[in-house]
């Protein structure tokens, strides 16, 4: 080797390393990223900043959750047994038959009839029933909550669950690793002290586990003895006791379920427990065979950045395309992707009355700013946007033609539809849909117009437009 090359070896070495990093990461992005904009963004970052871009991609760009889920599915069967009677998939006819067939294929869960669905409003209406069910549990309790505060009502739930554990009930509590306290979780500490099995979903203080900080279990599930279920948008916190006038009240909608669909709810919770702990829950005490409890035909739909990717969004999109007369959607945050925006606009343009009902002011101002910058195309298409007066309403409801309903934990934002682990319930029941539709109709306090958006001053418009750029991360 000529001696005059030696002084240049460090530069050559760095150049070779940069080339290898950029090439390797770019190839991985090309082979794994479905979203074109995301792929271009990551490749650009790696070209401009090879070392930092590679580190950021390794931390935040690779969907390890989906890979983990696939390993779990292949290694040991999760709770997705196809043992239910699937006759409703064949018998449902009319307008929503294509939707029922599509969701059956999408979720691998059948529609089940004979369910009783009860709508509960706020913690004032839901918490007493949930606590009573816990106190009368005989065999098993499965509870999952995104937010579980160590406050007054949280203490009531903790004491009831600990008492159930002491009398021999098998109790399993799953709380989110961020929503219920990342650095300190008083709820987790109390359950551990009492010997109650409690897991924190995707929580770790290890630096190489930090990528999971963006992936949250947003589900709210309670199943008692495999017989009675609760699900919806309600967390466990004093702020949901609206009648007691907390400093920052949060109004919400929750649901009590009875009938065959409760088994699907229990299976969804058991899968999340297995995902978090590798412990398999099995046996009739968890998964009951049910007699008919009502007239609703229903099904559980789960979504998350794993094997359930975008299933809630796909269900909503298909329902929107089948709408003939009316779509009503109530959501605490509205910053969806382009697919949902386009389908809602197209529905309005073809003559469907589309009502979008959102809070006048949410508990996350940046989300309101992004919404204001993003909603104008829907107003142009004829979508009616309504504002709900305080207290902040956290309900997540969708009704199409007063016949089909979709309720649960999922907000209409990119985080909920792509990153969070969510759970919804679809129901083919005109009575249930009519009640929800009427409830949403009562919440239409004032209408948002182009004039409201236009009268914002320039600085506010710039702020809102900047927030819109952060939509995928809000």
KOLDREN-515068 format. One line per 5 residues: their letters; for each residue x, y, z of C-alpha. Coordinates in Angstrom, 3 decimals, always signed. Each point is the difference from the previous one (the first is absolute). Last residue first. Example, Ala and Ser with C-alpha at 12.3 -4.5 7.8 and 13.67 -1.06 7.14 Angstrom:
2
sa = +13.670/-1.060/+7.140 | -1.370/-3.440/+0.660
***
This chain:
474
xxxxx = -50.061/+13.509/+18.526 | +2.710/-1.815/-1.998 | -1.633/-0.531/-3.393 | -1.613/+3.479/+0.191 | +3.273/+1.908/+0.490
xxxxx = -0.294/+1.948/-3.244 | -3.513/+1.039/+1.078 | +1.484/+1.712/+3.061 | +1.941/+2.324/-2.312 | -3.197/+0.856/-1.876
xxxxx = -1.766/+0.767/+3.272 | +2.784/+2.314/+1.158 | +0.105/+1.756/-3.366 | -3.781/+0.460/+0.055 | +0.182/+1.361/+3.555
xxxxx = +2.700/+2.490/-1.036 | -2.047/+1.109/-3.011 | -3.178/+0.759/+1.959 | -2.856/-2.488/+0.116 | -3.088/+1.489/-1.675
xxxxx = +0.257/-2.394/-2.935 | -0.505/-3.126/+2.097 | -3.164/+1.227/+1.672 | -1.269/+1.349/-3.340 | +0.522/-3.383/-1.612
xxxxx = -2.503/-1.372/+2.487 | -0.055/-1.985/+3.255 | -3.519/-0.666/+1.273 | -1.126/+0.360/+3.607 | -1.413/-2.285/+2.704
xxxxx = -0.274/-3.297/-1.878 | -0.011/-2.241/+3.097 | -3.701/-0.899/-0.265 | +0.555/-1.514/-3.448 | +2.748/-2.183/+1.395
xxxxx = -2.393/-1.455/+2.569 | -2.673/-0.507/-2.665 | +2.443/-1.926/-2.176 | +1.101/-2.125/+2.942 | -3.591/-0.915/+0.833
xxxxx = -0.813/-0.685/-3.660 | +3.025/-2.250/-0.395 | -1.085/-2.141/+2.962 | -3.512/-0.343/-1.401 | +1.222/-0.599/-3.559
xxxxx = +2.366/-2.815/+1.002 | +2.957/-1.180/-2.084 | +2.743/+0.739/+2.520 | +3.725/+0.553/-0.482 | +2.147/+0.065/+3.124
xxxxx = +3.349/+1.729/+0.262 | +3.418/-0.788/+1.499 | +3.259/+1.907/-0.350 | +3.762/-0.612/+0.148 | +1.378/+3.379/-1.001
xxxxx = +2.244/+0.772/-2.968 | -2.051/+0.095/-3.216 | -3.660/+0.958/+0.594 | +0.431/+1.377/+3.500 | +3.087/+2.031/-0.865
xxxxx = -1.389/+1.160/-3.342 | -3.078/+1.512/+1.577 | -3.635/-1.003/+0.163 | +0.103/-1.322/+3.544 | -0.184/-3.723/+0.694
xxxxx = -1.248/-1.240/+3.373 | -3.402/-1.441/-0.866 | -3.005/+0.496/-2.211 | -1.127/-0.876/-3.530 | -3.713/-0.038/-0.733
xxxxx = -2.104/-1.184/-2.941 | -3.722/+0.740/-0.471 | -0.661/+3.712/+0.525 | +1.260/+0.562/-3.558 | +3.613/-0.282/+1.172
xxxxx = +0.918/+0.579/+3.642 | +3.462/+0.770/+1.402 | +0.976/+0.635/+3.610 | +3.200/+0.837/+1.894 | -0.910/+1.986/+3.135
xxxxx = +2.594/+2.277/+1.686 | -2.266/+3.009/+0.518 | +1.656/+3.038/+1.574 | -2.470/+1.632/+2.365 | -0.583/+2.219/-1.833
xxxxx = -2.003/+0.746/-3.179 | +0.091/-2.474/-2.870 | +0.854/+1.500/-3.388 | -1.664/-1.135/-3.221 | +1.521/-0.499/-3.433
xxxxx = -2.422/-0.511/-2.889 | +1.720/-1.598/-2.975 | -0.861/+1.895/-3.180 | +3.077/-0.729/-2.119 | +1.577/+3.392/+0.735
xxxxx = -0.559/-0.580/+3.725 | +1.883/-3.271/-0.334 | +2.867/+1.706/-1.835 | +0.245/+2.598/+2.858 | +0.717/-2.542/+2.740
xxxxx = +3.787/-0.112/+0.015 | +1.183/+3.305/+1.457 | -2.692/+0.031/+2.710 | +0.756/-3.642/+0.827 | +3.707/+0.724/+0.423
xxxxx = -0.775/+2.789/+2.474 | -2.475/-2.162/+1.930 | +2.602/-2.760/+0.263 | +2.563/+2.521/+1.250 | -2.517/+1.049/+2.710
xxxxx = -0.184/-3.450/+1.687 | -2.881/-0.083/+2.524 | -2.537/+0.743/-2.737 | -1.849/+3.242/-0.719 | -3.241/+0.346/-1.928
xxxxx = +0.005/-3.759/-0.006 | -0.708/-1.878/-3.264 | -3.156/-1.138/-1.807 | +0.296/-0.834/-3.703 | -3.359/-0.221/-1.745
xxxxx = -0.097/-1.412/-3.537 | -3.318/+0.166/-1.860 | +0.545/-2.276/-2.990 | -0.573/+1.750/-3.318 | +2.789/-1.284/-2.240
xxxxx = +2.228/+2.934/+0.989 | -0.405/-0.759/+3.705 | +1.134/-3.597/-0.498 | +2.933/+1.173/-2.129 | +1.145/+2.380/+2.745
xxxxx = -0.224/-2.739/+2.636 | +1.922/-2.410/-2.230 | +2.726/+2.547/-0.751 | +0.577/+0.993/+3.622 | +0.119/-3.650/+1.080
xxxxx = +2.613/-0.808/-2.636 | +2.008/+3.201/+0.515 | +0.909/-0.769/+3.587 | -2.024/+0.907/+3.054 | +0.323/+3.123/+2.182
xxxxx = -3.236/+0.105/+1.982 | +0.355/-0.253/+3.768 | -2.801/-0.608/+2.500 | -2.086/-1.940/-2.530 | -3.683/-0.088/-0.927
xxxxx = -0.908/-1.250/-3.458 | -3.414/+0.103/-1.642 | -0.523/-1.326/-3.500 | -3.361/+0.332/-1.757 | -1.951/-1.004/-3.086
xxxxx = +1.586/-2.701/-2.154 | +3.158/-1.082/+1.849 | +1.812/-2.965/-1.573 | +3.234/+1.913/-0.731 | +0.107/+1.290/+3.571
xxxxx = -0.329/-3.528/+1.403 | +2.937/-1.203/-2.118 | +2.195/+2.854/+1.209 | -0.942/-0.595/+3.628 | +0.910/-3.695/-0.182
xxxxx = +3.295/+0.816/-1.741 | +0.864/+2.481/+2.771 | -0.725/-2.561/+2.708 | +2.137/-2.593/-1.781 | +2.970/+2.348/-0.464
xxxxx = +2.657/-2.523/+1.152 | -1.422/-2.949/+1.930 | +3.143/-2.178/-0.380 | +2.032/+2.653/+1.811 | -0.266/+3.801/-0.005
xxxxx = -3.470/-0.204/+1.549 | -3.637/-0.767/-0.691 | -2.778/-2.039/+1.591 | -3.551/-0.578/-1.250 | -2.531/-1.717/+2.281
xxxxx = -3.252/-1.214/-1.572 | -3.707/+0.632/+0.363 | -3.538/-1.121/-0.783 | -2.275/+1.530/+2.612 | -3.246/-1.648/+1.122
xxxxx = +0.639/-0.860/+3.630 | +1.566/-2.444/+2.467 | +0.202/-3.150/-2.123 | +1.915/-2.792/+1.677 | +3.722/+0.308/+0.437
xxxxx = +3.003/-2.332/-0.175 | +2.464/+1.356/+2.524 | +3.636/+0.930/-0.462 | +1.872/+0.926/+3.186 | -1.405/-2.534/+2.493
xxxxx = -0.326/-2.419/-2.915 | +3.772/-0.402/-0.227 | +3.042/+1.780/-1.327 | +2.191/+3.003/+0.717 | +3.437/-0.309/-1.602
xxxxx = +2.772/+1.913/+1.740 | +2.554/+1.550/-2.367 | -0.265/+3.164/+2.163 | -0.814/+2.912/-2.318 | -1.141/-1.848/-3.138
xxxxx = -1.710/-2.657/+2.128 | -1.938/+2.683/+1.870 | -0.860/+1.674/-3.306 | -1.286/-3.334/-1.369 | -2.003/-0.591/+3.168
xxxxx = -1.664/+3.405/-0.370 | -1.040/-0.752/-3.575 | -1.225/-3.452/+1.002 | -2.095/+1.510/+2.791 | -1.651/+2.417/-2.436
xxxxx = -0.649/-2.824/-2.455 | -1.636/-1.966/+2.814 | -2.128/+3.011/+0.881 | -1.446/-0.130/-3.545 | -2.024/-3.077/+0.999
xxxxx = -2.327/+1.901/+2.344 | +0.280/+2.960/+2.336 | +1.780/+3.260/-0.651 | +0.044/+3.190/+2.071 | +1.100/+3.043/-1.955
xxxxx = +1.888/+3.220/+0.695 | -0.479/+3.601/-1.090 | +2.031/+2.962/+1.236 | -0.065/+3.413/+1.669 | +3.327/+1.267/+1.287
xxxxx = +0.027/+2.581/+2.785 | +3.102/+2.141/+0.640 | -0.287/+1.417/+3.515 | -2.458/-2.728/+1.100 | -3.705/+0.895/+0.105
xxxxx = -1.387/-2.983/+1.948 | -2.606/-0.636/-2.704 | +2.799/-0.451/-2.543 | +1.578/-3.004/+1.697 | +2.364/-0.561/-2.943
xxxxx = +2.682/+2.268/+1.477 | +0.233/-2.346/+2.986 | +1.833/-2.560/-2.125 | -0.450/-3.462/-1.516 | -0.145/+0.382/-3.789
xxxxx = -3.256/-0.019/-1.945 | +0.076/-0.365/-3.801 | -1.879/-3.242/-0.488 | -0.050/-3.413/+1.632 | -1.807/-1.951/+2.710
xxxxx = -0.620/-3.734/+0.045 | -2.145/-2.474/+1.903 | +0.296/-3.786/-0.318 | +3.680/-1.001/-0.135 | -0.011/+0.116/+3.801
xxxxx = +0.118/+3.820/-0.206 | +1.543/+1.681/-3.040 | +1.268/+3.602/+0.102 | +1.614/+1.640/-3.012 | +1.259/+3.493/-0.840
xxxxx = +2.504/-0.074/-2.840 | +2.596/+2.707/-0.704 | +3.010/-2.305/+0.134 | +2.740/+2.361/-1.104 | +2.779/+0.035/-2.576
xxxxx = +2.177/+3.134/-0.006 | +2.041/-1.058/+3.035 | +0.742/-3.241/-1.844 | +3.091/+1.548/-1.556 | +1.395/+0.334/+3.567
xxxxx = +0.858/-3.708/+0.268 | +3.630/+0.540/-0.975 | +0.325/+2.599/+2.762 | -1.231/-2.372/+2.759 | -2.643/+1.596/+2.239
xxxxx = -2.678/-2.359/-1.248 | -3.763/-0.003/-0.398 | -1.742/-1.700/-2.883 | -3.231/-0.667/+1.943 | +0.427/+0.162/+3.757
xxxxx = -1.080/-3.251/+1.652 | -2.016/-0.693/+3.156 | -0.515/-3.369/+1.693 | -1.384/+0.904/+3.465 | +2.489/-0.793/+2.799
xxxxx = -1.178/+2.873/+2.189 | +3.356/+1.774/-0.253 | -0.025/-0.514/-3.763 | -3.465/+1.519/-0.291 | +1.040/+3.044/+2.010
xxxxx = +3.164/+0.577/-2.043 | -1.849/-0.260/-3.316 | -2.556/+2.575/+1.141 | +2.686/+2.367/+1.296 | +1.677/+0.005/-3.388
xxxxx = +3.229/+2.020/-0.047 | +2.268/+0.566/-2.996 | -2.549/-0.757/-2.708 | -3.318/+0.578/+1.729 | -3.366/-1.519/-0.896
xxxxx = -0.039/+1.280/-3.588 | +3.672/-0.841/-0.528 | +0.447/-3.733/+0.617 | -3.674/-0.687/-0.572 | -1.793/-1.987/+2.652
xxxxx = -0.849/-3.708/+0.045 | -1.727/-1.496/+3.048 | -0.569/-3.746/+0.409 | -2.135/-1.288/+2.884 | -0.688/-3.691/+0.676
xxxxx = -2.643/+0.138/+2.753 | +1.041/-1.688/+3.237 | -1.496/+2.205/+2.698 | +3.259/+1.961/+0.273 | +0.034/+0.788/-3.724
xxxxx = -3.546/+1.373/+0.173 | +0.997/+2.220/+2.935 | +3.006/+1.261/-1.979 | -2.272/+0.796/-2.959 | -2.528/+1.882/+2.162
xxxxx = +2.741/+1.914/+1.813 | +1.695/+0.991/-3.243 | -3.286/+1.036/-1.608 | -0.932/+2.227/+2.950 | +3.534/+1.424/+0.033
xxxxx = -0.346/+0.932/-3.664 | -3.202/+1.811/+0.935 | +1.906/+2.066/+2.577 | +3.282/+0.406/-1.872 | +2.717/-2.453/-1.075
xxxxx = -0.884/+0.472/-3.647 | -0.615/-2.792/-2.477 | +0.461/+1.417/-3.505 | +0.297/-2.461/-2.903 | -2.115/-2.606/+1.735
xxxxx = -0.163/-3.805/-0.176 | -1.895/-2.157/+2.480 | -0.620/-3.753/-0.017 | -1.812/-1.357/+3.062 | -0.500/-3.705/+0.632
xxxxx = -1.875/-2.455/+2.214 | -2.728/+1.356/+2.299 | -0.365/+3.681/-0.858 | -2.603/+1.792/+2.160 | +2.274/+2.843/+1.103
xxxxx = +1.336/+0.416/-3.547 | -3.519/+0.224/-1.431 | -0.987/+2.589/+2.605 | +3.118/+2.022/-0.836 | -0.843/-0.022/-3.717
xxxxx = -3.640/+0.927/+0.604 | +0.934/+2.846/+2.350 | +2.708/+1.209/-2.435 | -2.185/+0.238/-3.111 | -2.704/+2.614/+0.654
xxxxx = +1.975/+2.507/+2.045 | +3.145/-0.847/-1.961 | -1.619/+1.571/-3.013 | -2.928/-1.369/-2.000 | -0.862/-3.694/-0.246
xxxxx = -1.484/-1.651/-3.119 | -1.254/-3.561/+0.449 | +0.566/-2.665/-2.643 | -1.813/-3.343/+0.402 | +1.236/-2.692/-2.357
xxxxx = -1.817/-2.894/-1.669 | +1.862/-0.017/-3.284 | +3.645/-0.603/-0.818 | +1.923/+1.301/-3.006 | +3.051/-2.102/-0.649
xxxxx = +3.598/+0.919/+0.794 | +2.785/-0.519/-2.527 | +0.516/+3.784/+0.183 | +0.229/+1.042/-3.652 | -1.935/-2.928/-1.448
xxxxx = -2.900/+0.532/+2.374 | +0.320/+3.766/-0.456 | -0.478/-0.381/-3.762 | -2.998/-2.321/+0.315 | -1.774/+2.277/+2.473
xxxxx = +0.710/+3.039/-2.180 | -1.327/-1.718/-3.123 | -3.200/-0.932/+1.910 | -0.506/+3.604/+1.140 | -2.656/+1.071/-2.510
xxxxx = -2.022/-3.182/-0.071 | +0.564/-3.432/+1.432 | +1.482/-1.519/+3.130 | -0.538/-3.754/-0.158 | +3.465/-1.164/-1.082
xxxxx = +2.138/+1.920/+2.478 | -2.730/-0.568/+2.579 | +0.543/-3.742/-0.312 | +3.540/+0.253/+1.406 | -0.667/-2.011/+3.166
xxxxx = +3.027/+0.550/+2.150 | +2.909/-2.428/+0.179 | +2.483/+1.895/-2.162 | +2.556/+0.223/+2.789 | +1.884/+3.320/+0.026
xxxxx = +1.675/-0.060/+3.392 | +3.644/-0.187/-1.024 | +1.572/-3.177/-1.381 | +3.575/-0.494/+1.061 | +3.185/+0.510/-1.940
xxxxx = -1.443/+1.184/-3.302 | -2.337/+2.521/+1.602 | +2.667/+1.113/+2.453 | +2.583/+0.399/-2.755 | -2.490/+1.969/-2.097
xxxxx = -0.742/+2.292/+2.930 | +3.694/+0.652/+0.568 | +0.513/+0.909/-3.668 | -2.997/+2.320/+0.139 | +1.335/+1.643/+3.146
xxxxx = +3.482/+0.367/-1.455 | -1.304/+2.537/-2.500 | +3.313/+1.540/-1.015 | +0.218/+3.778/-0.367 | +0.302/+1.220/+3.582
xxxxx = +3.226/-1.340/+1.506 | +1.768/-1.513/-3.005 | -1.155/+2.930/-2.123 | +1.270/+2.540/+2.526 | +3.400/-1.730/+0.181
xxxxx = +0.249/-0.174/-3.787 | -0.931/+3.667/-0.396 | +2.565/+1.001/+2.616 | +2.825/-1.834/-1.796 | -0.975/+0.688/-3.616
xxxxx = -1.314/+3.552/+0.508 | -1.070/+1.404/-3.392 | -0.276/-3.369/-1.747 | -1.566/-1.663/+3.049 | -2.563/+2.781/+0.439
xxxxx = -0.916/-0.167/-3.679 | -0.508/-3.761/+0.204 | -2.235/+0.444/+3.044 | -2.111/+2.699/-1.634 | -0.335/-1.855/-3.305
xxxxx = -1.178/-3.139/+1.817 | -2.492/+1.943/+2.125 | -1.425/+1.736/-3.053 | -0.307/-3.313/-1.846 | -1.788/-1.833/+2.815
xxxxx = +0.542/-3.730/-0.372 | +3.462/-0.052/+1.592 | +1.648/-3.435/+0.161 | +2.052/-0.672/-3.139 | +0.861/+3.585/-0.925
xxxxx = +0.801/+0.864/+3.618 | +2.322/-2.987/+0.379 | +1.775/+0.925/-3.240 | +0.406/+3.587/+1.171 | +1.408/-1.149/+3.352
xxxxx = +2.641/-2.174/-1.643 | +0.982/+2.549/-2.642 | +0.206/+2.949/+2.380 | +1.975/-1.924/+2.606 | +2.390/-1.570/-2.517
xxxxx = +0.657/+3.322/-1.742 | +0.617/+1.803/+3.305 | +2.405/-2.750/+1.075 | +1.882/+0.244/-3.302 | +0.243/+3.791/+0.278
xxxxx = +1.194/-0.200/+3.608 | +2.719/-2.482/-0.973 | +1.071/+2.097/-2.958 | +0.295/+3.111/+2.194 | +1.992/-1.896/+2.630
xxxxx = +2.227/-1.536/-2.732 | +0.929/+3.332/-1.645 | +3.321/+0.496/+1.803 | +0.987/-3.559/-0.965 | -0.519/+0.434/-3.733
xxxx = +3.385/+1.779/-0.547 | +1.780/-3.073/+1.369 | -0.940/-2.045/-3.038 | -1.521/-3.371/+0.967
***
